[in-house]
């Protein structure tokens, strides 16, 4: 990993994303580019009483001074630069920035404000980002040196198989960089219709799928030194099971894939990554299907 893009937290909050990026940069010798994206609407101000241009410049200057003080506090061996961006749509700016410049990772603090009519920046980045997104959990929680990665042991499409490889390789590298133990999980989900109509015996169905999943996991993990105790094949709703397993293991980070559902389908179905962010009290590393393999951790 060579370069990290950090989305700065508001000036009034703890800079969780920057602190996490510093930790990752120290272990990988990466440079850090901090984007302090800010915007205020002056539509309601009376032009005769306020100079909106002057206020804007003062806000930008305030951010520059704050970040200069932050950088001065940290190790000069790291290459850290800051850009103050005046832009209303954070998601749009980030995607354009990643297209124009070479980054290996986006780091930002997580937010959970999704509603029926509003999709937060986190979710939009999960769906559109061309590079992995590391979402920092802002609340302190007990964690061990454990990285948990969610894999699709029964992936059939080439797209999902490639994503599996990307997830595993990224999780492995993150575990090595942070001196953590790598755990892998696959969640068996019994189709709702089969369960509701009592068309299958849940235990028999789960055991049958588990045999196939275990064989595929053995093949997928063949090149990695992962013990049986670190491979988990469970049944239930993927987002809930993964969140609970992450809590049980006290994982420092949960690595998941996002299939990038958009529009009505994205609203109705959502992605596992988007559901997990509501319930998992841990950092998330989200990797989409369009991520360049060269951009892995």
C-alpha positions in Angstrom: 0.0 0.0 0.0 1.5 3.3 -1.1 -1.1 6.1 -0.6 -4.1 6.5 1.7 -7.0 9.0 1.2 -8.4 10.1 4.5 -11.8 11.8 4.7 -11.4 14.1 7.7 -13.9 14.2 10.5 -15.6 17.5 11.4 -13.3 19.9 13.3 -15.4 19.5 16.4 -15.0 15.7 16.6 -12.1 13.4 17.3 -10.2 12.6 14.1 -10.8 8.9 14.2 -10.2 8.4 10.5 -6.9 10.2 10.6 -5.7 8.3 13.7 -6.5 4.9 12.0 -4.8 6.0 8.8 -1.7 6.9 10.8 -1.6 3.4 12.3 -2.0 1.7 8.8 0.6 4.1 7.3 3.2 3.2 9.9 2.8 -0.5 9.2 2.9 -0.1 5.4 5.1 3.0 5.0 2.2 4.6 3.0 1.8 8.3 2.5 -1.4 10.1 3.6 -3.5 12.6 1.8 -6.1 14.2 4.1 -9.2 15.7 2.4 -11.0 18.1 4.7 -14.2 18.4 2.7 -16.5 21.2 3.9 -19.5 23.1 2.7 -22.0 25.7 4.0 -24.9 27.2 2.2 -25.3 31.0 2.5 -28.6 31.2 0.7 -30.4 32.6 3.7 -27.8 35.2 4.5 -28.7 38.8 3.7 -26.0 39.9 1.2 -26.1 43.5 2.6 -25.1 42.2 6.0 -22.7 39.3 5.2 -20.0 38.7 2.7 -20.4 35.0 1.8 -17.1 35.0 0.0 -15.2 36.3 3.1 -17.0 33.8 5.4 -16.1 30.9 3.0 -12.4 31.9 3.1 -12.4 32.1 6.9 -13.9 28.6 7.1 -11.2 27.2 4.7 -8.4 29.0 6.6 -9.7 27.6 9.9 -9.5 24.1 8.5 -6.0 24.7 7.1 -4.7 26.0 10.5 -6.3 23.1 12.3 -4.7 20.5 10.1 -1.3 22.1 10.1 -1.3 21.8 13.9 -2.4 18.1 13.6 0.4 17.2 11.2 3.0 19.0 13.4 2.1 16.6 16.2 3.0 13.4 14.3 6.0 11.6 13.1 7.8 13.6 10.4 8.9 10.3 8.8 5.4 9.9 7.4 4.5 11.9 4.3 1.2 13.7 5.1 -0.4 16.5 3.1 -3.8 18.2 3.5 -6.3 19.5 1.0 -9.3 21.6 2.1 -12.1 21.0 -0.4 -15.2 23.1 -0.7 -17.8 20.7 -2.2 -21.4 20.0 -1.4 -21.4 16.3 -2.4 -18.6 14.4 -0.6 -19.3 11.1 -2.5 -19.0 12.8 -5.9 -15.7 14.5 -5.0 -14.2 11.3 -3.6 -15.0 9.2 -6.7 -13.6 11.9 -9.0 -10.5 12.2 -6.8 -9.9 8.5 -6.9 -10.3 8.5 -10.7 -7.8 11.3 -11.1 -5.2 10.1 -8.6 -3.6 6.9 -7.4 -4.8 5.8 -4.0 -4.9 2.3 -2.5 -7.4 2.9 0.3 -10.0 5.3 1.5 -10.3 5.7 5.3 -13.3 7.5 6.9 -15.4 7.4 10.0 -18.6 5.4 9.7 -22.1 6.8 9.8 -25.4 5.0 10.2 -28.0 7.5 9.1 -29.7 5.6 6.3 -33.4 6.1 5.8 -36.0 5.3 3.0 -35.3 8.6 1.3 -31.6 9.2 2.2 -28.5 7.1 1.3 -25.4 8.1 3.4 -22.0 8.7 1.8 -20.7 5.4 3.3 -23.3 3.3 1.4 -22.7 5.2 -1.8 -18.9 4.7 -1.5 -19.5 0.9 -0.9 -21.3 0.8 -4.2 -19.1 3.0 -6.4 -15.6 3.2 -5.0 -12.9 1.9 -7.3 -10.7 1.1 -4.3 -11.3 -0.5 -0.9 -13.0 1.6 1.8 -12.0 1.3 5.4 -14.8 2.5 7.7 -13.7 3.3 11.2 -16.0 2.5 14.1 -16.2 5.8 16.2 -17.2 4.2 19.4 -14.6 2.5 21.6 -15.0 -1.2 21.8 -13.0 -4.2 23.1 -11.0 -5.7 20.4 -8.3 -8.3 20.0 -5.7 -8.7 17.2 -8.2 -10.5 15.0 -9.3 -9.8 11.4 -12.5 -11.5 10.2 -13.2 -11.9 6.5 -16.6 -12.9 5.0 -16.3 -15.2 2.0 -18.9 -16.8 -0.4 -17.9 -20.5 -0.2 -20.5 -21.4 -2.9 -19.7 -18.6 -5.3 -20.5 -19.7 -8.9 -20.1 -16.5 -11.0 -16.6 -15.4 -12.1 -17.3 -12.0 -10.6 -18.0 -13.4 -7.1 -15.1 -15.8 -7.3 -12.7 -12.9 -8.1 -14.2 -10.9 -5.3 -13.6 -13.9 -3.0 -9.9 -13.8 -3.9 -9.7 -10.1 -3.4 -11.3 -10.2 0.0 -9.1 -13.0 1.2 -5.9 -11.4 -0.1 -6.8 -8.0 1.4 -7.8 -9.5 4.8 -4.5 -11.6 4.8 -2.4 -8.5 4.1 -4.3 -6.5 6.7 -3.7 -9.2 9.3 0.0 -9.4 8.5 0.4 -5.6 8.7 -1.4 -5.4 12.1 0.1 -8.6 13.5 -3.4 -10.1 13.8 -4.9 -13.6 13.4 -7.0 -14.1 10.3 -10.5 -15.8 10.7 -12.7 -16.7 7.7 -16.5 -17.1 7.7 -19.2 -18.3 5.4 -22.8 -17.9 6.3 -25.4 -20.4 5.0 -28.8 -18.7 4.4 -31.8 -20.9 4.0 -34.1 -19.4 1.3 -37.0 -17.7 3.1 -39.6 -19.4 0.9 -38.3 -22.9 1.6 -38.2 -22.2 5.3 -41.7 -20.5 5.5 -43.4 -23.2 3.5 -41.6 -26.0 5.5 -40.3 -27.5 2.2 -36.9 -28.4 3.7 -35.7 -29.6 7.1 -33.4 -26.7 8.2 -30.9 -29.0 9.9 -30.6 -31.4 7.0 -30.4 -28.5 4.5 -27.7 -26.8 6.5 -25.6 -29.9 7.0 -25.7 -30.7 3.2 -24.6 -27.2 2.3 -22.0 -27.2 5.0 -20.2 -30.2 3.4 -20.0 -28.4 0.1 -19.0 -25.1 1.7 -16.2 -26.7 3.7 -14.7 -28.4 0.7 -14.7 -25.2 -1.3 -13.3 -23.3 1.7 -10.4 -25.8 1.9 -9.6 -25.2 -1.7 -9.9 -21.4 -1.4 -7.7 -21.3 1.7 -5.1 -23.9 0.5 -2.4 -21.3 0.0 -2.9 -19.6 3.4 -1.8 -20.8 6.8 -5.2 -20.8 8.5 -6.1 -23.4 11.1 -9.5 -25.1 11.2 -10.4 -23.2 14.4 -10.2 -20.0 12.4 -12.7 -21.2 9.8 -16.4 -20.6 10.6 -19.4 -22.0 8.6 -22.6 -20.9 10.2 -26.3 -20.6 9.4 -28.6 -17.5 9.5 -28.9 -14.0 8.2 -25.4 -13.1 6.9 -25.3 -9.6 8.3 -26.5 -10.6 11.8 -24.3 -13.8 12.0 -21.2 -11.9 10.9 -21.9 -9.0 13.3 -22.3 -11.5 16.2 -19.2 -13.5 15.2 -17.2 -10.4 15.0 -18.4 -9.4 18.5 -17.6 -12.9 19.8 -14.1 -12.8 18.4 -13.6 -9.1 19.4 -12.3 -8.6 15.9 -10.5 -5.3 15.2 -11.8 -5.3 11.6 -14.4 -7.2 9.6 -13.7 -7.5 5.8 -16.7 -7.8 3.6 -17.6 -7.5 -0.1 -20.1 -5.2 -1.7 -21.9 -6.2 -4.9 -22.8 -2.6 -5.6 -26.6 -2.9 -5.9 -28.1 0.5 -6.9 -31.5 2.0 -7.5 -34.7 0.3 -6.3 -32.9 -3.0 -5.9 -30.4 -1.4 -3.7 -33.1 0.1 -1.6 -35.2 -3.0 -1.2 -32.4 -5.6 -0.8 -29.3 -3.7 0.2 -25.9 -5.2 0.6 -24.5 -7.2 3.5 -21.9 -4.5 4.1 -24.6 -1.8 4.3 -26.6 -3.8 6.8 -23.6 -4.8 8.9 -22.6 -1.1 9.4 -25.8 -0.6 11.5 -25.1 -3.4 13.9 -21.4 -4.4 14.0 -19.3 -2.5 16.5 -16.0 -2.9 14.7 -14.1 -1.4 11.8 -15.1 -2.5 8.3 -13.0 -2.9 5.3 -15.4 -3.0 2.3 -14.3 -4.2 -1.2 -16.5 -3.9 -4.2 -16.5 -6.0 -7.4 -15.0 -3.2 -9.5 -12.0 -2.7 -7.3 -8.7 -2.9 -9.2 -6.7 -5.9 -8.0 -3.6 -3.6 -7.9 -5.4 -1.4 -5.3 -5.6 -4.2 -2.6 -3.9 -3.6 0.7 
